[in-house]
Every structure is written in structure tokens, then in C-alpha cells.
Amino acid sequence: MIGKLLRWLCIIYGDESSLQVFREGNREPGTFADLGFVFRNHFRGLTLYNPLGLLAGIVFTACIFKPWWFAALDRDYFFIHVYPFILRHDLPSDALEYIIQTPLVGVVLLLSILFGYLFVAFWGSTLPGKKGRLFLIADGIFMLLYTVGFYGALWYAMHRVNLPVTGYSFVSASIQVDIHMHFLTPYAIAIGAGAACIFSSLLHGIFKIRLHKG
């Protein structure tokens, strides 16, 4: 089972020169040593074939450290900031029943996924040919799907308390609490980065930057 997984990882991440070594040896990869060779060989001849694709991955990753959605409550006295991997707020304890907290395991998982997008953007941007383009197209699609999922998670959370995702509303407790909700600029930038990553596949290989010596 592990051998098959390693084989597929070598095939997926290996560039043509790495795979040619295995073909010349008349064998298929399937060990940790083979996977290590694939990575070493990739960095030995490291060349940036798609600066735009890599930039899109960097911009998307930078956006995750800024909130994507914001709510101000009770004349802007309380705040809710929703990041793509965690929620921050200063609500009083009697309002916590309206909040879905992100468990630590969930934070770690979401961060792993989000940083994975940067890795895929880097790998695709430094892979020549069709495989590099496919990496970037897939990465851009997954970035956009994440932003859609973010909206869906917000919609679900707000639907639980009968509030819209954006705009103005209020809840009645001992007094009426006004709520203003809206998406923030980093959310739009993240969407643009995903679209740019897909678009960059059309320019793959046009501008090459050699990053290795020799």
C-alpha cells in the first residue's frame, strides 16, 4: 500500500528528467529513496516557468492571515473577525451560544490545506510543460473552491441564527442589538488569486527564470 502511494507521488511530482531515470533503469519508483530522488532532482535544476502562478500562490497565502469577513455588533462595541481557518471575537459569554468555534484540530487541518496551495503553486510554477500547467489549473480551482466553501460555512452559521451573510440585521435580547456584516478586501483578493493562478497556465513557460547554478 505504501509502495503504491510512493509510486504515485513520484509520478505526480516527478519531472520528465526524473521519470526518465526510472525508465532507463527499467523499473517503477516505489520507495522513499525514489521520492527523495524526485525532490532532489527537481531542486537541482530548479527553474521558474511561471512567475504569475507562483505570485498567485503567495498572494493567496498572504490573504489567509487577514480576516475575510467582519461583523460589528451593538454600535460597533463588539466585533467578529472570521479568517479562512479560525474565528476571532470579543463577544460576552452570554452570546457564545450563537458562535461556532473552530476546534484546534480543525485549525491545524485548514492551515495544512491552505499552505498546501502555496506548495502546489510553487511546484507547478517550477515544472515545465503540460504537467506544470495542470498543477496550476488544479491549484487555482481548489483556491476558488475554498473561497466558495468559506461562503457556505458562513451561510450555514448565519442561517442557524436567522441572519444574512452580509448587510444589516439585529437580534433582540434584553435590548435590540444591531449587527452590520460584510466581506473584507482579502476575501476578494483571494478569489482573484485563484483566478490568476488558473489564467497563469496560459502563460506557462513563456517567461523562464533560472534559479539554479550550473
C-alpha positions as a Markdown table, in Angstrom:
| # | Residue | x | y | z |
|---|---|---|---|---|
| 1 | Met | 0.0 | 0.0 | 0.0 |
| 2 | Ile | 2.8 | 2.5 | 1.0 |
| 3 | Gly | 4.7 | 1.4 | -2.1 |
| 4 | Lys | 1.8 | 2.3 | -4.4 |
| 5 | Leu | 1.3 | 5.6 | -2.7 |
| 6 | Leu | 5.0 | 6.4 | -3.1 |
| 7 | Arg | 4.9 | 5.4 | -6.7 |
| 8 | Trp | 2.0 | 7.7 | -7.4 |
| 9 | Leu | 3.7 | 10.6 | -5.6 |
| 10 | Cys | 6.8 | 10.1 | -7.7 |
| 11 | Ile | 4.8 | 10.1 | -10.9 |
| 12 | Ile | 2.8 | 13.1 | -9.9 |
| 13 | Tyr | 5.6 | 15.3 | -8.6 |
| 14 | Gly | 8.4 | 14.0 | -10.8 |
| 15 | Asp | 9.6 | 16.0 | -13.8 |
| 16 | Glu | 10.5 | 14.3 | -17.1 |
| 17 | Ser | 14.2 | 14.0 | -16.3 |
| 18 | Ser | 13.4 | 12.2 | -13.0 |
| 19 | Leu | 10.9 | 9.8 | -14.7 |
| 20 | Gln | 13.4 | 9.1 | -17.5 |
| 21 | Val | 15.9 | 7.8 | -15.0 |
| 22 | Phe | 13.4 | 5.3 | -13.8 |
| 23 | Arg | 12.5 | 4.3 | -17.3 |
| 24 | Glu | 16.2 | 3.8 | -18.2 |
| 25 | Gly | 16.6 | 1.6 | -15.1 |
| 26 | Asn | 13.6 | -0.4 | -16.4 |
| 27 | Arg | 11.8 | -0.1 | -13.1 |
| 28 | Glu | 9.0 | 1.9 | -11.5 |
| 29 | Pro | 9.5 | 4.1 | -8.4 |
| 30 | Gly | 8.1 | 3.0 | -5.1 |
| 31 | Thr | 10.4 | 3.7 | -2.2 |
| 32 | Phe | 11.2 | 6.7 | 0.0 |
| 33 | Ala | 14.6 | 6.9 | -1.6 |
| 34 | Asp | 12.9 | 7.2 | -5.0 |
| 35 | Leu | 10.7 | 10.1 | -3.7 |
| 36 | Gly | 13.7 | 11.8 | -2.3 |
| 37 | Phe | 15.5 | 11.5 | -5.6 |
| 38 | Val | 12.5 | 13.1 | -7.3 |
| 39 | Phe | 12.6 | 16.1 | -5.0 |
| 40 | Arg | 16.4 | 16.4 | -5.1 |
| 41 | Asn | 16.5 | 16.3 | -8.9 |
| 42 | His | 13.7 | 18.9 | -9.1 |
| 43 | Phe | 15.7 | 21.4 | -7.0 |
| 44 | Arg | 19.0 | 20.5 | -8.7 |
| 45 | Gly | 17.6 | 22.0 | -11.9 |
| 46 | Leu | 15.2 | 24.5 | -10.4 |
| 47 | Thr | 13.7 | 26.9 | -13.0 |
| 48 | Leu | 10.7 | 29.2 | -12.6 |
| 49 | Tyr | 8.5 | 28.7 | -15.6 |
| 50 | Asn | 5.5 | 30.7 | -14.3 |
| 51 | Pro | 6.2 | 33.7 | -12.1 |
| 52 | Leu | 2.5 | 34.7 | -12.2 |
| 53 | Gly | 1.4 | 31.3 | -10.9 |
| 54 | Leu | 3.8 | 31.5 | -8.0 |
| 55 | Leu | 2.8 | 35.1 | -7.2 |
| 56 | Ala | -0.8 | 34.0 | -7.2 |
| 57 | Gly | 0.0 | 31.3 | -4.6 |
| 58 | Ile | 2.0 | 33.8 | -2.5 |
| 59 | Val | -0.8 | 36.4 | -2.6 |
| 60 | Phe | -3.5 | 33.8 | -1.7 |
| 61 | Thr | -1.4 | 32.6 | 1.3 |
| 62 | Ala | -0.8 | 36.2 | 2.5 |
| 63 | Cys | -4.6 | 36.7 | 2.5 |
| 64 | Ile | -5.2 | 33.9 | 4.9 |
| 65 | Phe | -3.7 | 35.9 | 7.7 |
| 66 | Lys | -6.2 | 38.7 | 7.3 |
| 67 | Pro | -9.9 | 38.3 | 8.2 |
| 68 | Trp | -12.2 | 37.6 | 5.2 |
| 69 | Trp | -15.5 | 38.6 | 6.9 |
| 70 | Phe | -16.4 | 41.1 | 9.6 |
| 71 | Ala | -19.3 | 41.8 | 11.9 |
| 72 | Ala | -19.8 | 44.8 | 14.2 |
| 73 | Leu | -22.4 | 44.5 | 17.0 |
| 74 | Asp | -24.1 | 46.9 | 19.4 |
| 75 | Arg | -22.9 | 50.2 | 18.0 |
| 76 | Asp | -19.5 | 48.7 | 17.0 |
| 77 | Tyr | -18.8 | 47.8 | 20.6 |
| 78 | Phe | -18.3 | 44.1 | 19.9 |
| 79 | Phe | -16.5 | 42.6 | 16.8 |
| 80 | Ile | -16.3 | 39.3 | 15.0 |
| 81 | His | -13.5 | 38.6 | 12.6 |
| 82 | Val | -13.6 | 35.4 | 10.5 |
| 83 | Tyr | -10.4 | 34.2 | 9.0 |
| 84 | Pro | -10.3 | 31.3 | 6.5 |
| 85 | Phe | -9.1 | 29.0 | 9.2 |
| 86 | Ile | -10.3 | 30.5 | 12.6 |
| 87 | Leu | -12.8 | 32.9 | 14.1 |
| 88 | Arg | -11.9 | 35.7 | 16.5 |
| 89 | His | -14.3 | 37.7 | 18.5 |
| 90 | Asp | -14.7 | 39.7 | 21.8 |
| 91 | Leu | -18.3 | 38.7 | 22.4 |
| 92 | Pro | -19.6 | 38.4 | 26.0 |
| 93 | Ser | -20.1 | 34.9 | 27.4 |
| 94 | Asp | -23.9 | 35.0 | 27.0 |
| 95 | Ala | -23.5 | 35.4 | 23.3 |
| 96 | Leu | -21.3 | 32.3 | 22.8 |
| 97 | Glu | -24.3 | 30.1 | 22.0 |
| 98 | Tyr | -24.6 | 31.9 | 18.7 |
| 99 | Ile | -20.9 | 31.2 | 17.7 |
| 100 | Ile | -19.5 | 28.1 | 16.1 |
| 101 | Gln | -15.9 | 27.9 | 17.5 |
| 102 | Thr | -13.2 | 26.3 | 15.4 |
| 103 | Pro | -11.6 | 23.4 | 17.2 |
| 104 | Leu | -7.8 | 23.2 | 17.4 |
| 105 | Val | -7.7 | 20.1 | 15.2 |
| 106 | Gly | -9.8 | 22.0 | 12.6 |
| 107 | Val | -7.4 | 24.9 | 12.7 |
| 108 | Val | -4.4 | 22.7 | 12.0 |
| 109 | Leu | -6.2 | 20.8 | 9.2 |
| 110 | Leu | -7.3 | 24.0 | 7.5 |
| 111 | Leu | -3.9 | 25.6 | 7.8 |
| 112 | Ser | -2.3 | 22.5 | 6.3 |
| 113 | Ile | -4.7 | 22.7 | 3.3 |
| 114 | Leu | -4.1 | 26.4 | 2.9 |
| 115 | Phe | -0.3 | 26.1 | 3.0 |
| 116 | Gly | -0.7 | 23.2 | 0.6 |
| 117 | Tyr | -2.0 | 25.5 | -2.0 |
| 118 | Leu | 1.3 | 27.5 | -1.8 |
| 119 | Phe | 3.3 | 24.3 | -2.2 |
| 120 | Val | 1.3 | 23.2 | -5.3 |
| 121 | Ala | 1.6 | 26.7 | -6.8 |
| 122 | Phe | 5.4 | 26.6 | -6.3 |
| 123 | Trp | 5.7 | 23.1 | -7.7 |
| 124 | Gly | 3.6 | 23.8 | -10.7 |
| 125 | Ser | 5.4 | 27.0 | -11.4 |
| 126 | Thr | 8.7 | 25.2 | -11.4 |
| 127 | Leu | 7.6 | 22.2 | -13.5 |
| 128 | Pro | 7.9 | 22.6 | -17.3 |
| 129 | Gly | 5.3 | 21.7 | -19.9 |
| 130 | Lys | 1.8 | 20.3 | -19.5 |
| 131 | Lys | 2.2 | 18.9 | -16.0 |
| 132 | Gly | 3.2 | 22.3 | -14.7 |
| 133 | Arg | 0.1 | 23.9 | -16.3 |
| 134 | Leu | -2.2 | 21.2 | -14.8 |
| 135 | Phe | -0.7 | 21.8 | -11.4 |
| 136 | Leu | -1.6 | 25.5 | -11.6 |
| 137 | Ile | -5.0 | 24.9 | -13.0 |
| 138 | Ala | -5.9 | 22.4 | -10.3 |
| 139 | Asp | -4.4 | 24.7 | -7.6 |
| 140 | Gly | -6.4 | 27.7 | -8.8 |
| 141 | Ile | -9.6 | 25.6 | -8.9 |
| 142 | Phe | -9.0 | 24.4 | -5.3 |
| 143 | Met | -8.3 | 28.0 | -4.2 |
| 144 | Leu | -11.7 | 29.1 | -5.6 |
| 145 | Leu | -13.5 | 26.1 | -4.1 |
| 146 | Tyr | -12.1 | 27.1 | -0.7 |
| 147 | Thr | -13.5 | 30.6 | -1.1 |
| 148 | Val | -16.8 | 29.1 | -2.0 |
| 149 | Gly | -16.6 | 26.7 | 1.0 |
| 150 | Phe | -15.9 | 29.7 | 3.2 |
| 151 | Tyr | -19.0 | 31.4 | 2.0 |
| 152 | Gly | -21.0 | 28.2 | 2.5 |
| 153 | Ala | -19.7 | 27.8 | 6.1 |
| 154 | Leu | -20.7 | 31.5 | 6.8 |
| 155 | Trp | -24.1 | 31.0 | 5.3 |
| 156 | Tyr | -24.7 | 27.9 | 7.5 |
| 157 | Ala | -23.6 | 29.6 | 10.6 |
| 158 | Met | -25.7 | 32.7 | 10.0 |
| 159 | His | -28.7 | 30.6 | 8.9 |
| 160 | Arg | -28.6 | 29.0 | 12.3 |
| 161 | Val | -29.4 | 32.3 | 13.9 |
| 162 | Asn | -31.7 | 33.6 | 11.1 |
| 163 | Leu | -29.2 | 36.3 | 10.0 |
| 164 | Pro | -28.0 | 37.3 | 6.5 |
| 165 | Val | -24.4 | 36.8 | 5.5 |
| 166 | Thr | -24.0 | 40.5 | 4.6 |
| 167 | Gly | -25.8 | 43.7 | 5.3 |
| 168 | Tyr | -27.7 | 44.9 | 8.4 |
| 169 | Ser | -29.8 | 43.0 | 10.9 |
| 170 | Phe | -30.5 | 42.8 | 14.6 |
| 171 | Val | -31.2 | 40.4 | 17.4 |
| 172 | Ser | -33.4 | 41.0 | 20.4 |
| 173 | Ala | -32.1 | 40.2 | 23.8 |
| 174 | Ser | -32.7 | 42.4 | 26.8 |
| 175 | Ile | -32.2 | 45.2 | 24.2 |
| 176 | Gln | -32.0 | 45.3 | 20.5 |
| 177 | Val | -28.5 | 44.6 | 19.2 |
| 178 | Asp | -27.7 | 46.0 | 15.8 |
| 179 | Ile | -25.4 | 43.9 | 13.6 |
| 180 | His | -23.5 | 45.1 | 10.5 |
| 181 | Met | -21.8 | 42.3 | 8.4 |
| 182 | His | -19.7 | 42.4 | 5.3 |
| 183 | Phe | -16.9 | 40.7 | 3.4 |
| 184 | Leu | -13.4 | 42.3 | 3.6 |
| 185 | Thr | -10.9 | 43.0 | 0.8 |
| 186 | Pro | -8.7 | 40.0 | 1.5 |
| 187 | Tyr | -11.6 | 37.7 | 0.5 |
| 188 | Ala | -11.9 | 39.4 | -2.9 |
| 189 | Ile | -8.1 | 39.3 | -3.3 |
| 190 | Ala | -8.1 | 35.5 | -2.5 |
| 191 | Ile | -10.7 | 35.0 | -5.2 |
| 192 | Gly | -8.6 | 37.0 | -7.7 |
| 193 | Ala | -5.5 | 35.0 | -6.8 |
| 194 | Gly | -7.3 | 31.7 | -7.5 |
| 195 | Ala | -8.5 | 33.1 | -10.9 |
| 196 | Ala | -5.0 | 34.4 | -11.7 |
| 197 | Cys | -3.5 | 31.0 | -10.9 |
| 198 | Ile | -5.7 | 29.4 | -13.5 |
| 199 | Phe | -5.1 | 32.1 | -16.0 |
| 200 | Ser | -1.3 | 31.8 | -15.5 |
| 201 | Ser | -1.4 | 28.3 | -17.1 |
| 202 | Leu | -1.9 | 30.1 | -20.4 |
| 203 | Leu | 1.5 | 31.8 | -20.0 |
| 204 | His | 3.3 | 28.8 | -18.6 |
| 205 | Gly | 6.9 | 28.6 | -19.9 |
| 206 | Ile | 6.9 | 32.0 | -21.7 |
| 207 | Phe | 8.9 | 33.7 | -19.0 |
| 208 | Lys | 11.6 | 31.4 | -17.6 |
| 209 | Ile | 13.8 | 32.4 | -14.6 |
| 210 | Arg | 16.7 | 30.0 | -13.9 |
| 211 | Leu | 17.1 | 29.5 | -10.2 |
| 212 | His | 20.0 | 27.0 | -10.1 |
| 213 | Lys | 23.7 | 27.2 | -10.7 |
| 214 | Gly | 25.5 | 25.3 | -13.4 |
